[in-house]
Amino acid sequence: MKRIVMFDGDCNFCDASVQFIIKRDPAAHFHFTSLQSEIGQELVKHHNIPAEVDSLVLIEKGKAFTKSSAALRIAKKLDGLWHLLFLFILIPRPIRDGVYNFVARNRYKWFGKKDDSCALPSPEVRKRFI
């Protein structure tokens, strides 16, 4: 089964992160859906993801990973040297998530929210959104 990345569909930083992943994932390990979508909400309920998780979730092998654990597991599968970031998994999760939470709390202030328009992805990329 493919890995599913769920992201905040209103967040410019999250959208840029999805584009970053797509460019570095030619093997198409990941599929994508927004947390706000119907499928996203079904996955949130199915995996008992807490309501306060509102930025990034990775569903992998039937398990939900959030915050820094999700980001590092995604990096592990990307082309290039990005997989080396997975070494940060050795840092205790409260510390990793503290940094993650700081960025997540400020993402709208720093990067803004999406407006009603969005770029139309190519048919190949469109197949990766669920």
Secondary structure, DSSP 8 states (H G I E B T S, - for coil): --EEEEE-TTBHHHHHHHHHHHHT-TT--EEEEETTSHHHHHHHHHTT--TT--SEEEEETTEEEEHHHHHHHHHHTSSGGGGGGGGGGGS-HHHHHHHHHHHHHHHHHHH-B--S------HHHHTTB-
